[in-house]
């Protein structure tokens, strides 16, 4: 689900953030924007490439998309040298690049790098790297159907993922499976967006303080109600996320200040973890379960 949710957040930021520093409007500098998300066990993702625009202009991806770039994703071997290299070709959609290899799968626990060249100037180069969280599994789910915001909350028992150097960080997401026949939940119904924008939504970061580690090394994680936008059938997904997604989310939450608004001239640092541009090259491992959310009316 992050492949939907994060790009929407990213879109809002690339219109108004010219660099990774606090800035004044007069200091706008155009930046390259790269966007790709790799998922353990899935095939290589598409890569989207564009550039920022001033706040005074309307953002349309097709208008700022970049064609003709050379893109490669590399799997890092045990000795630090590339173990595999995956080249990309621009699709029929301007600025959207697809892998030439449609069969290879992303390996959990491994490091990958992204490199983009062939840009405006020969010396321009975008790079980013990530480590894919270790894949994990669902041991059990307490119920398959419950009433929204009742005392019986969806609770996953999971095997533990692993990410080097820190605790597991999760993001919970939901996809409404029948949005045409079921209404939005109250929190999302009160928002200003169109209903179709909330077919896929996600929670904020879920850290160690929000789940329980059991003696048998499993994890009990309650799915947050805020991560469900529609009543009826939903697909709930729990993602363990890498540092790039973690840093992006937490820096975004910090500058939002708990929901307050910030003037575009006062935007604080967003942690992109991209060299030569801005954007997000994120990695995650996830599990999913289909459930039913009732209104109780």
NUKELUM-756579 format. One record per residue (C-alpha): residue in three letters; residue number from 1; x, y, z. Coordinates in pm, whole numbers, plus 50000, padded with zeros to 5 digits. Layout:
<recs>
{res ALA	n NUM	x X	y Y	z Z} .
...
</recs>
This chain:
<recs>
{res UNK	n 1	x 50000	y 50000	z 50000} .
{res UNK	n 2	x 50289	y 50233	z 50058} .
{res UNK	n 3	x 50342	y 50240	z 49686} .
{res UNK	n 4	x 50019	y 50441	z 49678} .
{res UNK	n 5	x 50021	y 50635	z 50002} .
{res UNK	n 6	x 50379	y 50760	z 50008} .
{res UNK	n 7	x 50377	y 50897	z 49653} .
{res UNK	n 8	x 50073	y 51111	z 49741} .
{res UNK	n 9	x 50263	y 51256	z 50037} .
{res UNK	n 10	x 50572	y 51293	z 49823} .
{res UNK	n 11	x 50373	y 51479	z 49557} .
{res UNK	n 12	x 50268	y 51741	z 49811} .
{res UNK	n 13	x 50626	y 51797	z 49916} .
{res UNK	n 14	x 50802	y 51811	z 49579} .
{res UNK	n 15	x 50587	y 52106	z 49479} .
{res UNK	n 16	x 50699	y 52314	z 49775} .
{res UNK	n 17	x 51037	y 52182	z 49887} .
{res UNK	n 18	x 51332	y 52283	z 49666} .
{res UNK	n 19	x 51599	y 52123	z 49883} .
{res UNK	n 20	x 51650	y 51944	z 50211} .
{res UNK	n 21	x 51707	y 52266	z 50405} .
{res UNK	n 22	x 51476	y 52530	z 50552} .
{res UNK	n 23	x 51451	y 52795	z 50281} .
{res UNK	n 24	x 51298	y 53122	z 50171} .
{res UNK	n 25	x 51074	y 53138	z 49864} .
{res UNK	n 26	x 51335	y 53346	z 49682} .
{res UNK	n 27	x 51589	y 53066	z 49719} .
{res UNK	n 28	x 51406	y 52810	z 49505} .
{res UNK	n 29	x 51639	y 52570	z 49324} .
{res UNK	n 30	x 51504	y 52303	z 49092} .
{res UNK	n 31	x 51576	y 51946	z 49203} .
{res UNK	n 32	x 51546	y 51603	z 49047} .
{res UNK	n 33	x 51285	y 51379	z 49212} .
{res UNK	n 34	x 51314	y 50998	z 49210} .
{res UNK	n 35	x 51057	y 50756	z 49348} .
{res UNK	n 36	x 51079	y 50376	z 49382} .
{res UNK	n 37	x 50977	y 50119	z 49642} .
{res UNK	n 38	x 51116	y 49766	z 49658} .
{res UNK	n 39	x 50929	y 49493	z 49846} .
{res UNK	n 40	x 51070	y 49162	z 49970} .
{res UNK	n 41	x 50952	y 48873	z 49754} .
{res UNK	n 42	x 50808	y 49093	z 49481} .
{res UNK	n 43	x 50943	y 49175	z 49135} .
{res UNK	n 44	x 51144	y 49489	z 49064} .
{res UNK	n 45	x 50938	y 49808	z 49087} .
{res UNK	n 46	x 50881	y 50089	z 48843} .
{res UNK	n 47	x 51090	y 50403	z 48894} .
{res UNK	n 48	x 50937	y 50749	z 48852} .
{res UNK	n 49	x 51163	y 51041	z 48763} .
{res UNK	n 50	x 51067	y 51407	z 48755} .
{res UNK	n 51	x 51173	y 51749	z 48880} .
{res UNK	n 52	x 51041	y 51998	z 49136} .
{res UNK	n 53	x 50846	y 52310	z 49043} .
{res UNK	n 54	x 50792	y 52646	z 49217} .
{res UNK	n 55	x 50498	y 52672	z 49454} .
{res UNK	n 56	x 50326	y 52915	z 49216} .
{res UNK	n 57	x 50288	y 52642	z 48951} .
{res UNK	n 58	x 50042	y 52353	z 48937} .
{res UNK	n 59	x 50206	y 52011	z 48971} .
{res UNK	n 60	x 50130	y 51769	z 48689} .
{res UNK	n 61	x 50367	y 51471	z 48679} .
{res UNK	n 62	x 50358	y 51439	z 48301} .
{res UNK	n 63	x 50466	y 51802	z 48264} .
{res UNK	n 64	x 50773	y 51765	z 48486} .
{res UNK	n 65	x 50860	y 51402	z 48410} .
{res UNK	n 66	x 51213	y 51336	z 48284} .
{res UNK	n 67	x 51271	y 51123	z 47975} .
{res UNK	n 68	x 51585	y 50962	z 47841} .
{res UNK	n 69	x 51758	y 50884	z 48169} .
{res UNK	n 70	x 51967	y 50574	z 48238} .
{res UNK	n 71	x 51849	y 50387	z 48547} .
{res UNK	n 72	x 51993	y 50080	z 48716} .
{res UNK	n 73	x 51921	y 49903	z 49045} .
{res UNK	n 74	x 52201	y 49686	z 49185} .
{res UNK	n 75	x 52191	y 49405	z 49438} .
{res UNK	n 76	x 52494	y 49428	z 49667} .
{res UNK	n 77	x 52696	y 49111	z 49722} .
{res UNK	n 78	x 52853	y 48985	z 50043} .
{res UNK	n 79	x 53184	y 49163	z 49968} .
{res UNK	n 80	x 53016	y 49492	z 49884} .
{res UNK	n 81	x 53047	y 49455	z 49507} .
{res UNK	n 82	x 52738	y 49424	z 49283} .
{res UNK	n 83	x 52594	y 49071	z 49278} .
{res UNK	n 84	x 52333	y 49158	z 49014} .
{res UNK	n 85	x 52246	y 49459	z 48802} .
{res UNK	n 86	x 51898	y 49541	z 48673} .
{res UNK	n 87	x 51863	y 49794	z 48392} .
{res UNK	n 88	x 51552	y 49997	z 48317} .
{res UNK	n 89	x 51375	y 50123	z 48006} .
{res UNK	n 90	x 51134	y 50414	z 47988} .
{res UNK	n 91	x 50776	y 50295	z 47945} .
{res UNK	n 92	x 50511	y 50448	z 47722} .
{res UNK	n 93	x 50443	y 50688	z 48009} .
{res UNK	n 94	x 50691	y 50975	z 48017} .
{res UNK	n 95	x 50916	y 50962	z 48323} .
{res UNK	n 96	x 50803	y 50613	z 48428} .
{res UNK	n 97	x 51076	y 50350	z 48391} .
{res UNK	n 98	x 51022	y 49974	z 48407} .
{res UNK	n 99	x 51275	y 49694	z 48466} .
{res UNK	n 100	x 51404	y 49493	z 48171} .
{res UNK	n 101	x 51406	y 49189	z 48402} .
{res UNK	n 102	x 51044	y 49106	z 48489} .
{res UNK	n 103	x 51117	y 48782	z 48677} .
{res UNK	n 104	x 51377	y 48847	z 48947} .
{res UNK	n 105	x 51245	y 48895	z 49301} .
{res UNK	n 106	x 51362	y 49133	z 49572} .
{res UNK	n 107	x 51557	y 48946	z 49841} .
{res UNK	n 108	x 51484	y 49023	z 50205} .
{res UNK	n 109	x 51776	y 49121	z 50425} .
{res UNK	n 110	x 51986	y 49235	z 50128} .
{res UNK	n 111	x 52120	y 49575	z 50024} .
{res UNK	n 112	x 52023	y 49747	z 49700} .
{res UNK	n 113	x 52139	y 50068	z 49533} .
{res UNK	n 114	x 51969	y 50291	z 49277} .
{res UNK	n 115	x 52164	y 50499	z 49026} .
{res UNK	n 116	x 52027	y 50748	z 48773} .
{res UNK	n 117	x 52245	y 50910	z 48506} .
{res UNK	n 118	x 52188	y 51056	z 48158} .
{res UNK	n 119	x 52030	y 51368	z 48308} .
{res UNK	n 120	x 52052	y 51736	z 48213} .
{res UNK	n 121	x 52430	y 51754	z 48254} .
{res UNK	n 122	x 52688	y 51476	z 48219} .
{res UNK	n 123	x 52799	y 51523	z 48579} .
{res UNK	n 124	x 52447	y 51495	z 48721} .
{res UNK	n 125	x 52390	y 51169	z 48907} .
{res UNK	n 126	x 52123	y 51050	z 49150} .
{res UNK	n 127	x 52205	y 50769	z 49392} .
{res UNK	n 128	x 52032	y 50605	z 49688} .
{res UNK	n 129	x 52075	y 50284	z 49883} .
{res UNK	n 130	x 51866	y 50071	z 50116} .
{res UNK	n 131	x 51850	y 49744	z 50307} .
{res UNK	n 132	x 51536	y 49533	z 50271} .
{res UNK	n 133	x 51386	y 49432	z 50609} .
{res UNK	n 134	x 51378	y 49058	z 50680} .
{res UNK	n 135	x 51058	y 48888	z 50567} .
{res UNK	n 136	x 50819	y 48779	z 50843} .
{res UNK	n 137	x 50491	y 48585	z 50867} .
{res UNK	n 138	x 50147	y 48596	z 51025} .
{res UNK	n 139	x 50117	y 48335	z 51300} .
{res UNK	n 140	x 49753	y 48418	z 51371} .
{res UNK	n 141	x 49486	y 48688	z 51353} .
{res UNK	n 142	x 49243	y 48703	z 51645} .
{res UNK	n 143	x 48927	y 48774	z 51440} .
{res UNK	n 144	x 48835	y 48807	z 51074} .
{res UNK	n 145	x 48541	y 49039	z 51136} .
{res UNK	n 146	x 48467	y 49305	z 51397} .
{res UNK	n 147	x 48285	y 49634	z 51457} .
{res UNK	n 148	x 48474	y 49955	z 51386} .
{res UNK	n 149	x 48627	y 50105	z 51702} .
{res UNK	n 150	x 48484	y 49828	z 51921} .
{res UNK	n 151	x 48679	y 49671	z 52207} .
{res UNK	n 152	x 48767	y 49381	z 51976} .
{res UNK	n 153	x 49046	y 49520	z 51760} .
{res UNK	n 154	x 49223	y 49328	z 51483} .
{res UNK	n 155	x 49536	y 49187	z 51644} .
{res UNK	n 156	x 49813	y 49018	z 51449} .
{res UNK	n 157	x 50058	y 48771	z 51598} .
{res UNK	n 158	x 50370	y 48793	z 51382} .
{res UNK	n 159	x 50708	y 48632	z 51360} .
{res UNK	n 160	x 50980	y 48892	z 51409} .
{res UNK	n 161	x 51136	y 49076	z 51122} .
{res UNK	n 162	x 51493	y 49200	z 51150} .
{res UNK	n 163	x 51658	y 49525	z 51052} .
{res UNK	n 164	x 52026	y 49588	z 51136} .
{res UNK	n 165	x 52099	y 49834	z 51413} .
{res UNK	n 166	x 51750	y 49910	z 51540} .
{res UNK	n 167	x 51412	y 49778	z 51653} .
{res UNK	n 168	x 51144	y 49684	z 51402} .
{res UNK	n 169	x 50941	y 49977	z 51270} .
{res UNK	n 170	x 50609	y 49903	z 51103} .
{res UNK	n 171	x 50350	y 50086	z 50895} .
{res UNK	n 172	x 49994	y 49949	z 50879} .
{res UNK	n 173	x 49792	y 49999	z 50563} .
{res UNK	n 174	x 49451	y 49900	z 50433} .
{res UNK	n 175	x 49295	y 49858	z 50090} .
{res UNK	n 176	x 48916	y 49877	z 50064} .
{res UNK	n 177	x 48800	y 49578	z 49857} .
{res UNK	n 178	x 48444	y 49701	z 49787} .
{res UNK	n 179	x 48444	y 50082	z 49821} .
{res UNK	n 180	x 48149	y 50128	z 49586} .
{res UNK	n 181	x 47913	y 49947	z 49821} .
{res UNK	n 182	x 48041	y 50056	z 50163} .
{res UNK	n 183	x 48083	y 50403	z 50318} .
{res UNK	n 184	x 48386	y 50571	z 50468} .
{res UNK	n 185	x 48458	y 50540	z 50839} .
{res UNK	n 186	x 48391	y 50862	z 51039} .
{res UNK	n 187	x 48751	y 50984	z 51057} .
{res UNK	n 188	x 48800	y 50964	z 50681} .
{res UNK	n 189	x 48447	y 51078	z 50595} .
{res UNK	n 190	x 48519	y 51410	z 50769} .
{res UNK	n 191	x 48818	y 51485	z 50549} .
{res UNK	n 192	x 48806	y 51712	z 50245} .
{res UNK	n 193	x 48937	y 51470	z 49982} .
{res UNK	n 194	x 48740	y 51261	z 49736} .
{res UNK	n 195	x 48630	y 50916	z 49863} .
{res UNK	n 196	x 48835	y 50738	z 49597} .
{res UNK	n 197	x 49150	y 50897	z 49740} .
{res UNK	n 198	x 49103	y 50689	z 50056} .
{res UNK	n 199	x 49068	y 50343	z 49902} .
{res UNK	n 200	x 49424	y 50287	z 50020} .
{res UNK	n 201	x 49540	y 50452	z 50343} .
{res UNK	n 202	x 49806	y 50395	z 50605} .
{res UNK	n 203	x 49879	y 50462	z 50968} .
{res UNK	n 204	x 50178	y 50646	z 51100} .
{res UNK	n 205	x 50487	y 50467	z 51224} .
{res UNK	n 206	x 50436	y 50180	z 51468} .
{res UNK	n 207	x 50740	y 50138	z 51692} .
{res UNK	n 208	x 50829	y 49911	z 51982} .
{res UNK	n 209	x 50609	y 50106	z 52221} .
{res UNK	n 210	x 50302	y 50013	z 52019} .
{res UNK	n 211	x 50341	y 49637	z 51998} .
{res UNK	n 212	x 50425	y 49354	z 52237} .
{res UNK	n 213	x 50725	y 49122	z 52204} .
{res UNK	n 214	x 50640	y 48779	z 52347} .
{res UNK	n 215	x 50868	y 48527	z 52518} .
{res UNK	n 216	x 50853	y 48303	z 52209} .
{res UNK	n 217	x 50993	y 48593	z 52000} .
{res UNK	n 218	x 50663	y 48662	z 51827} .
{res UNK	n 219	x 50502	y 49007	z 51816} .
{res UNK	n 220	x 50144	y 49104	z 51902} .
{res UNK	n 221	x 50041	y 49409	z 51700} .
{res UNK	n 222	x 49700	y 49572	z 51716} .
{res UNK	n 223	x 49594	y 49722	z 51387} .
{res UNK	n 224	x 49519	y 50095	z 51441} .
{res UNK	n 225	x 49166	y 50207	z 51355} .
{res UNK	n 226	x 49300	y 50519	z 51184} .
{res UNK	n 227	x 49449	y 50289	z 50921} .
{res UNK	n 228	x 49103	y 50177	z 50800} .
{res UNK	n 229	x 48908	y 50417	z 50576} .
{res UNK	n 230	x 48613	y 50205	z 50459} .
{res UNK	n 231	x 48363	y 49974	z 50618} .
{res UNK	n 232	x 48315	y 49632	z 50462} .
{res UNK	n 233	x 48585	y 49401	z 50326} .
{res UNK	n 234	x 48940	y 49530	z 50358} .
{res UNK	n 235	x 49289	y 49394	z 50300} .
{res UNK	n 236	x 49509	y 49482	z 50597} .
{res UNK	n 237	x 49884	y 49489	z 50540} .
{res UNK	n 238	x 50163	y 49525	z 50794} .
{res UNK	n 239	x 50495	y 49646	z 50651} .
{res UNK	n 240	x 50832	y 49640	z 50822} .
{res UNK	n 241	x 51009	y 49941	z 50674} .
{res UNK	n 242	x 51367	y 50043	z 50603} .
{res UNK	n 243	x 51547	y 50352	z 50729} .
{res UNK	n 244	x 51455	y 50555	z 50421} .
{res UNK	n 245	x 51080	y 50514	z 50472} .
{res UNK	n 246	x 51124	y 50549	z 50849} .
{res UNK	n 247	x 51320	y 50875	z 50815} .
{res UNK	n 248	x 51076	y 51012	z 50558} .
{res UNK	n 249	x 50772	y 50941	z 50774} .
{res UNK	n 250	x 50918	y 51071	z 51101} .
{res UNK	n 251	x 51057	y 51390	z 50948} .
{res UNK	n 252	x 50724	y 51454	z 50777} .
{res UNK	n 253	x 50535	y 51398	z 51103} .
{res UNK	n 254	x 50774	y 51631	z 51285} .
{res UNK	n 255	x 50716	y 51919	z 51047} .
{res UNK	n 256	x 50340	y 51860	z 51045} .
{res UNK	n 257	x 50357	y 51924	z 51417} .
{res UNK	n 258	x 50077	y 51689	z 51509} .
{res UNK	n 259	x 49844	y 51812	z 51237} .
{res UNK	n 260	x 49918	y 52185	z 51238} .
{res UNK	n 261	x 49991	y 52377	z 50919} .
{res UNK	n 262	x 50332	y 52516	z 50826} .
{res UNK	n 263	x 50395	y 52800	z 50587} .
{res UNK	n 264	x 50573	y 52685	z 50267} .
{res UNK	n 265	x 50846	y 52935	z 50354} .
{res UNK	n 266	x 50903	y 52759	z 50686} .
{res UNK	n 267	x 50934	y 52395	z 50571} .
{res UNK	n 268	x 51188	y 52208	z 50782} .
{res UNK	n 269	x 51420	y 51929	z 50683} .
{res UNK	n 270	x 51273	y 51625	z 50516} .
{res UNK	n 271	x 51508	y 51327	z 50532} .
{res UNK	n 272	x 51521	y 51205	z 50174} .
{res UNK	n 273	x 51838	y 50990	z 50191} .
{res UNK	n 274	x 51894	y 51058	z 49820} .
{res UNK	n 275	x 52215	y 51203	z 49675} .
{res UNK	n 276	x 52191	y 51435	z 49375} .
{res UNK	n 277	x 51820	y 51501	z 49415} .
{res UNK	n 278	x 51527	y 51439	z 49645} .
{res UNK	n 279	x 51267	y 51164	z 49665} .
{res UNK	n 280	x 51244	y 50820	z 49814} .
{res UNK	n 281	x 51406	y 50485	z 49739} .
{res UNK	n 282	x 51233	y 50278	z 50004} .
{res UNK	n 283	x 51228	y 49910	z 50098} .
{res UNK	n 284	x 50979	y 49706	z 50296} .
{res UNK	n 285	x 50865	y 49353	z 50379} .
{res UNK	n 286	x 50498	y 49286	z 50438} .
{res UNK	n 287	x 50216	y 49046	z 50520} .
{res UNK	n 288	x 49843	y 49080	z 50446} .
{res UNK	n 289	x 49509	y 48945	z 50565} .
{res UNK	n 290	x 49154	y 49005	z 50440} .
{res UNK	n 291	x 48900	y 49112	z 50703} .
{res UNK	n 292	x 48552	y 49264	z 50734} .
{res UNK	n 293	x 48485	y 49589	z 50922} .
{res UNK	n 294	x 48124	y 49641	z 51035} .
{res UNK	n 295	x 47963	y 49971	z 51130} .
{res UNK	n 296	x 47764	y 49837	z 51424} .
{res UNK	n 297	x 47455	y 50034	z 51321} .
</recs>
